[in-house]
Amino acid sequence: MGTSYQKGWVSLRGKKWYGYFRRTVLDPETNQPKTVSSPVALGLKSELTKSQAREKLAQEITRLSGQITEDGSVKNGTITFGWFARNRYLPLKEADWREETAKVKKLIITADLIVPFEDVRLENFDKYILQNHLNQLAKTHSKDRVLQIRSYMRALFAEAVDQDYLAKDPARLVKVPANLREVDKTVLTWDQLRSALDRLLEKNLRDWLLLMLDMSNALRPGEVVALRWRSLLEEPLLLDIKETYYRGKIRPYGKTKRSTSQVPICEDLFKKLGEWREHLKTKCKDVSPAAFIFRGRFGGPLDPSNFRKRVLHKLAEELELPKLTFQVIRRTIATLAQKLGSSKDVQGFMRHETTDTTENVYMQVLLPGVRTTLDAIHAELSKKAGASPAPEPPMTPRAATATNSTSRNDVLGMPTAIPENTTTLVSAVPAKPARGVVLEFATKMRQGRGREVLLNA
C-alpha cells in the first residue's frame, strides 16, 4: 500500500474543530501494521473556519500518514526509538564497523540510548529531551563516553531524517555539556620509567625486553605482543608492524591506517633482542620467523591484560608510582619527547593520523618548562628600568637629501648612491613619506614638459 492521499473529514465538537482520517499504525503487541481512525485536534472554532480546518487536517495527514515498506514497517510517527535503532540504524552501521568494534559500539548505544528511550516515539523527541539526557550522562560518565553518545545520537537521528521517518532532526543542535569529567592524564618522569625498568630487569628478562621495547617505540599493547621474529628487519634497522592482538585474536590490521607500518628501532635494543633469540635457542624454544617474540605459555602471544595486572600494576605498587599502564607509558613518552624532537617527529613514531591527536590528546604540559618560561618573564620584569634608548643621530642636509633621493629611487626602482663621507649636524631635514615623494616627482615632470613645449615654440 502506498502513501495515503485521503482527505479525511472535519467535525465540530464543542468549541473545537477535530479532524478524522484512516491512519496506519504499528501495533506494539503484534508488531504488525493496523488501520485506526482517531481524532486530531485542529483548533478553536473562533480561530478557524471550516475550510481552514480542512487545510490544517490535510497538513496533519501529510505529516502523520506514511507508507508501508516491504518488510511491514510504517513510516509515520508511531515508530519507536528502540525499533528504529535496532532495525534501521544498527544494521546499516555494522557494515562499516569491524567485528570487535561493532560489539563495543552496540553495547554503548544500547545501554545509553536504546534502553532509556526504548518505547518513546520518534515524533515525540525534541532538543530539550536529548540535551537533558546528555547532561545527566555527563554527571556519571567519562568525557570520552559522553562525546561518543552525542556522536551516536546525532548520527541516529540524522539517519531517521534521511530515511524519511522524521521531518526535522531534533539532535542537530544538541551541545556537549560544559562540565565533563576529565580523562586520566597521568604522566611519569624519566626517573620513574628508569626505576620501573631497573626493578623489572632483576626479575624477568623477557618482561624487561617487552617493556623496554614498548617504552622506546611507544607501541600499543596489541602491537608489541603480536610482534614475530620476522618483524625485525636488520637492513635497515626497522620494526615491521603488520598485525595486532585483540581479545585472543591476531588481526592483520591495526587501530588506524597508519598503525601498521615500519618504524625505526634502536641498534642497541635490536642487539638485545638478538641475544634474547639466541638464549631461547639454547632452551630449544621456537625462534622461527613466524614465532612470536614474546610468546606465552602455550606458544601464542602474551595477553596484554595479564601483563598489565601481573607486571605493571605490581611495579606501580612497589615503586609507589601514581599509575603504570600501557596508555600511561605511551602518553608519557609522547609528552617527554616533545623536548627531544618536533611534533612531526613524535607523530611519526606514535603513528597518529594527524598532529592534532599527538599534541592535544597525548602531549601534556610539562610543569618545569612552564616554570622556566615564567622565571624568564619575571627576570625581565625585575630588571632596573634604564634610560630610554638614545635617539638616532641627526643627519646633515646633504645626508637628508641623499636619504630623500634614496627614497625616491626606491619608489621608482632606480639604483641608489649614498655618499661615503657623511657628517652629522644638530639640525636635520626629516625624510618625506613615499606618497609625498611620488607627488613631488610627478609635479616636476609636468613642469619640465611645460618648459620643453615653450622652448620648442
VOGU-3710 file (C-alpha; in Angstrom, 3 decimals, decimal comma):
1> mgtsyqkgwv> 0,000/0,000/0,000  1,442/3,362/-0,971  1,133/6,805/0,537  -2,374/7,745/1,663  -3,984/10,551/-0,366  -7,290/10,662/1,569  -8,767/13,998/2,568  -10,493/12,875/5,760  -13,302/14,875/7,316  -13,704/17,549/9,976
11> slrgkkwygy> -16,272/17,831/12,734  -17,131/20,448/15,319  -17,101/19,189/18,906  -17,979/21,902/21,374  -15,766/24,881/20,606  -13,056/22,977/18,685  -12,582/21,551/15,222  -11,476/17,904/15,063  -10,250/16,031/12,019  -10,655/12,321/11,260
21> frrtvldpet> -8,854/10,069/8,801  -7,770/6,464/8,478  -4,294/6,009/9,879  -1,979/3,000/9,620  -0,030/2,429/12,824  2,243/-0,267/14,182  0,562/-2,495/16,755  3,033/-2,743/19,683  1,684/-6,159/20,711  1,813/-7,952/17,359
31> nqpktvsspv> 4,403/-5,697/15,685  2,101/-5,619/12,654  0,524/-2,600/10,909  -3,158/-1,928/11,533  -5,674/0,738/10,439  -7,282/3,003/13,019  -9,373/6,156/12,905  -8,563/8,635/15,616  -9,430/12,346/16,019  -6,859/15,100/15,667
41> alglkseltk> -7,446/18,440/17,413  -7,183/21,234/14,822  -8,068/24,420/16,720  -10,809/26,606/18,138  -13,898/27,448/16,099  -13,306/31,143/16,817  -9,851/30,926/15,209  -10,503/28,624/12,217  -13,185/28,423/9,589  -14,252/25,021/8,324
51> sqareklaqe> -12,157/25,379/5,151  -9,131/26,390/7,214  -9,708/23,377/9,463  -9,730/21,136/6,370  -6,439/22,645/5,176  -4,885/22,015/8,584  -6,203/18,450/8,546  -4,541/17,926/5,163  -1,237/19,039/6,677  -1,677/16,620/9,592
61> itrlsgqite> -2,440/13,785/7,195  0,720/14,540/5,246  2,752/14,585/8,472  1,303/11,523/10,149  0,396/9,208/7,311  3,166/7,389/5,532  3,924/4,311/3,567  4,328/0,643/4,402  7,617/-0,818/3,238  8,135/-4,363/2,005
71> dgsvkngtit> 9,005/-5,679/5,472  5,853/-4,187/7,001  7,371/-1,163/8,752  5,360/2,020/8,692  6,974/5,389/8,006  4,978/7,579/10,334  5,083/8,945/13,850  4,240/5,637/15,529  7,774/4,257/15,126  9,584/3,948/18,465
81> fgwfarnryl> 13,201/4,835/19,049  14,139/1,297/20,071  12,583/-0,240/16,947  14,292/2,223/14,613  17,700/1,872/16,288  17,645/-1,949/16,126  16,012/-2,388/12,715  17,077/0,660/10,718  20,253/2,163/12,200  22,463/-0,624/13,569
91> plkeadwree> 22,126/-2,961/10,541  23,415/-0,163/8,280  26,344/0,779/10,524  27,527/-2,758/11,225  28,839/-2,920/7,665  31,250/-0,040/8,451  32,444/-1,398/11,810  34,918/-4,158/12,458  33,623/-7,143/14,366  35,153/-6,250/17,728
101> takvkkliit> 34,368/-2,549/17,300  30,735/-3,326/16,492  30,299/-5,232/19,764  31,562/-2,315/21,853  29,569/0,315/19,958  26,342/-1,689/20,125  26,750/-2,145/23,875  27,249/1,601/24,400  24,317/2,590/22,150  22,045/0,034/23,800
111> adlivpfedv> 22,958/0,998/27,372  22,927/4,794/26,992  20,328/5,397/24,257  18,087/2,445/23,419  17,280/1,358/26,993  16,339/4,890/28,245  14,244/5,657/25,119  13,041/2,181/24,173  9,309/2,962/23,798  9,487/6,688/23,026
121> rlenfdkyil> 8,101/7,556/19,597  10,413/9,333/17,217  7,914/12,163/16,737  7,989/12,932/20,475  11,685/13,772/20,636  12,873/17,352/20,809  16,113/19,159/21,577  15,256/19,559/25,285  14,778/15,819/25,902  18,049/14,874/24,220
131> qnhlnqlakt> 20,089/17,692/25,779  18,786/16,867/29,249  19,663/13,190/28,757  23,192/14,096/27,697  23,577/16,412/30,683  22,593/13,592/33,049  25,083/11,210/31,433  27,840/13,791/31,919  27,416/13,515/35,711  28,275/9,802/35,840
141> hskdrvlqir> 30,198/9,027/32,647  33,646/9,955/31,414  34,293/12,697/28,900  35,047/10,271/26,074  31,851/8,302/26,753  29,690/11,435/26,641  31,307/12,565/23,385  30,643/9,142/21,872  26,987/9,184/22,916  26,490/12,632/21,414
151> symralfaea> 28,024/11,428/18,166  25,810/8,326/18,041  22,747/10,374/18,964  23,286/12,835/16,127  24,082/10,086/13,638  20,969/8,099/14,601  18,515/10,958/14,234  20,198/12,163/11,055  19,596/8,681/9,660  15,944/8,874/10,721
161> vdqdylakdp> 15,552/12,109/8,773  17,410/10,672/5,793  15,084/7,648/5,718  12,004/9,913/5,958  10,945/8,721/9,411  11,292/12,297/10,705  10,850/15,649/9,031  13,157/17,519/11,405  16,330/16,463/13,209  15,924/17,109/16,979
171> arlvkvpanl> 19,574/16,226/17,736  21,163/18,619/15,252  21,827/21,376/17,815  22,487/19,249/20,902  25,638/20,579/22,603  28,361/18,897/24,595  27,834/19,627/28,323  30,314/22,133/29,705  31,201/20,321/32,936  32,639/16,968/31,883
181> revdktvltw> 34,721/14,596/33,951  38,320/14,934/32,917  40,036/11,900/31,458  43,164/10,455/33,040  46,270/12,480/32,140  48,881/10,776/34,314  52,433/11,391/33,082  55,557/9,898/34,633  59,152/11,163/34,643  62,287/9,695/33,082
191> dqlrsaldrl> 63,465/8,588/36,543  60,196/6,778/37,215  60,409/4,962/33,883  64,026/4,003/34,522  63,222/2,750/38,021  60,483/0,507/36,618  62,901/-0,948/34,047  65,647/-1,472/36,644  63,285/-3,283/39,004  61,952/-5,498/36,210
201> leknlrdwll> 65,446/-6,383/34,964  66,096/-8,030/38,312  63,011/-10,257/37,931  62,381/-11,311/34,335  64,456/-10,677/31,204  61,580/-11,310/28,778  59,261/-8,877/30,548  62,077/-6,312/30,722  62,623/-6,559/26,949  58,899/-6,191/26,281
211> lmldmsnalr> 58,629/-3,116/28,488  61,816/-1,577/27,077  60,580/-2,070/23,517  57,163/-0,707/24,421  58,692/2,394/26,009  61,317/3,010/23,326  58,853/2,883/20,426  55,648/3,909/22,273  53,859/0,811/20,987  50,279/-0,098/21,734
221> pgevvalrwr> 49,876/-3,273/23,828  48,210/-5,180/20,991  51,110/-4,305/18,711  54,030/-5,264/20,943  52,677/-8,713/21,895  51,847/-9,530/18,251  55,442/-8,999/17,055  57,092/-12,002/15,433  60,790/-12,606/14,753  60,194/-11,763/11,107
231> slleepllld> 59,081/-8,286/12,263  62,748/-7,388/12,968  64,326/-6,039/9,776  68,099/-5,817/10,033  68,714/-3,756/6,887  67,770/-1,070/7,710  67,003/-1,350/11,417  63,207/-1,342/11,361  60,286/-2,809/13,221  57,673/-4,081/10,751
241> iketyyrgki> 54,238/-3,827/12,405  51,694/-5,780/10,361  49,498/-7,464/12,971  47,778/-6,646/16,246  46,360/-8,742/19,068  42,843/-8,127/20,368  40,798/-10,307/22,704  42,520/-13,536/21,894  42,730/-12,992/18,138  45,512/-11,879/15,779
251> rpygktkrst> 44,257/-9,277/13,326  46,008/-8,284/10,056  45,276/-4,613/10,715  45,739/-2,001/13,412  43,756/0,660/15,204  44,241/3,168/12,374  45,595/3,054/8,833  48,979/4,335/9,991  49,203/1,818/12,833  50,502/-0,961/10,604
261> sqvpicedlf> 53,764/0,426/9,250  57,531/0,202/9,617  59,148/2,211/12,409  62,846/2,586/13,327  64,318/0,602/16,206  67,461/1,460/18,182  70,559/-0,555/17,335  71,271/-1,386/20,986  67,748/-2,710/21,511  67,954/-4,666/18,255
271> kklgewrehl> 71,126/-6,383/19,526  69,499/-7,220/22,868  66,570/-8,831/21,072  69,086/-10,860/19,043  70,735/-12,026/22,260  67,333/-12,987/23,635  66,707/-15,040/20,490  69,995/-16,908/20,938  69,086/-17,528/24,570  65,783/-19,088/23,507
281> ktkckdvspa> 67,618/-21,306/21,008  69,722/-22,784/23,796  66,480/-23,751/25,544  65,068/-25,341/22,356  62,329/-22,733/22,014  60,729/-21,915/18,671  62,522/-18,912/17,138  61,344/-19,359/13,561  60,313/-16,223/11,626  56,623/-16,917/12,334
291> afifrgrfgg> 57,155/-17,413/16,087  56,156/-14,638/18,486  58,975/-12,724/20,155  57,099/-12,546/23,450  55,350/-15,897/23,467  53,056/-17,086/26,181  52,925/-20,435/27,927  51,360/-22,291/25,002  53,286/-20,654/22,167  50,828/-17,882/21,408
301> pldpsnfrkr> 51,276/-14,191/22,175  51,207/-12,831/25,712  47,886/-11,457/26,909  48,264/-7,661/27,409  45,643/-7,648/30,184  47,529/-10,351/32,048  50,832/-8,477/31,640  49,258/-5,269/32,890  47,928/-6,921/36,062  50,881/-9,230/36,657
311> vlhklaeele> 53,710/-6,796/35,916  52,710/-3,154/35,530  50,311/-2,887/38,462  52,776/-4,579/40,784  55,606/-2,279/39,671  53,423/0,751/40,326  52,656/-0,525/43,815  56,265/-1,400/44,659  57,724/1,871/43,355  54,790/3,984/44,606
321> lpkltfqvir> 54,028/5,312/41,143  50,729/7,163/40,617  49,808/4,768/37,808  51,547/2,459/35,338  49,669/1,128/32,296  50,403/0,856/28,586  48,352/4,005/27,995  50,253/5,954/30,667  53,572/4,839/29,149  52,500/5,900/25,665
331> rtiatlaqkl> 51,273/9,289/26,915  54,459/9,784/28,947  56,763/9,069/26,011  54,826/11,455/23,761  54,984/14,183/26,431  58,669/13,831/27,316  59,678/13,502/23,654  58,409/16,999/22,820  61,744/18,371/24,103  63,744/15,836/22,077
341> gsskdvqgfm> 62,176/16,361/18,656  59,473/18,188/16,723  55,761/17,408/16,844  56,020/15,767/13,428  58,786/13,508/14,733  56,642/12,458/17,691  53,657/11,930/15,403  55,873/9,710/13,235  56,798/7,138/15,866  53,389/7,394/17,567
351> rhettdtten> 51,823/6,705/14,128  48,919/9,096/14,571  46,801/10,173/11,626  47,150/13,885/12,486  49,459/16,052/14,559  46,403/17,343/16,403  45,963/13,934/18,085  49,617/13,931/19,130  49,630/17,460/20,535  46,154/17,782/22,055
361> vymqvllpgv> 45,435/14,236/23,241  48,791/12,687/24,176  51,210/15,546/24,834  50,686/17,117/28,255  52,033/20,390/29,647  55,376/19,956/31,424  55,482/21,993/34,654  59,294/22,511/34,604  59,042/24,024/31,129  56,235/26,338/32,235
371> rttldaihae> 58,238/27,337/35,325  61,320/28,119/33,232  59,260/30,362/30,974  57,642/32,158/33,920  61,029/32,659/35,603  62,385/34,202/32,418  59,408/36,585/32,243  59,865/37,540/35,907  63,581/38,139/35,379  62,852/40,563/32,542
381> lskkagaspa> 60,294/42,432/34,617  62,663/42,619/37,610  65,450/44,404/35,734  66,043/48,023/36,707  64,485/50,474/34,379  67,279/52,060/32,359  67,425/55,209/30,283  65,239/55,250/27,230  67,015/54,268/24,011  69,094/57,115/22,630
391> peppmtpraa> 67,596/58,775/19,553  69,262/58,238/16,216  71,907/60,873/15,382  70,581/63,740/13,284  71,518/63,936/9,619  73,115/66,768/7,675  71,116/68,458/4,967  73,294/66,622/2,471  72,593/63,299/4,179  68,889/64,156/4,345
401> tatnstsrnd> 68,938/64,946/0,642  70,665/61,650/-0,015  68,033/59,891/2,078  65,238/61,619/0,169  66,800/60,746/-3,148  67,229/57,197/-1,942  63,529/57,051/-1,060  62,639/58,397/-4,492  64,917/55,931/-6,186  63,400/53,100/-4,152
411> vlgmptaipe> 59,927/54,123/-5,264  60,962/54,448/-8,886  63,074/51,287/-8,908  66,323/53,180/-9,707  69,774/52,351/-8,251  70,830/54,335/-5,212  74,130/56,042/-4,436  74,879/57,163/-0,870  77,962/59,353/-0,240  80,623/57,561/1,796
421> ntttlvsavp> 81,754/60,575/3,872  78,639/61,837/5,580  78,884/64,203/8,560  76,141/64,945/11,073  74,791/68,276/12,337  72,382/69,197/15,090  69,546/70,045/12,695  68,216/67,541/10,225  65,663/67,535/7,470  63,094/64,758/8,061
431> akpargvvle> 62,578/62,312/5,238  59,384/62,795/3,256  56,894/59,935/3,049  56,760/57,905/-0,167  53,393/59,405/-1,158  54,843/62,941/-0,998  57,911/61,878/-2,950  55,830/60,446/-5,770  53,624/63,519/-5,963  56,655/65,836/-5,928
441> fatkmrqgrg> 58,331/63,867/-8,677  55,167/63,883/-10,813  54,808/67,673/-10,388  58,393/68,301/-11,514  57,886/66,058/-14,536  54,823/68,054/-15,622  56,670/71,351/-15,128  59,603/70,031/-17,155  57,328/69,057/-20,045  55,811/72,566/-19,985
451> revllna> 59,241/74,226/-20,307  60,138/71,951/-23,223  56,976/72,989/-25,054  57,765/76,693/-24,585  61,357/76,280/-25,775  60,315/74,381/-28,889  57,712/77,027/-29,684
//
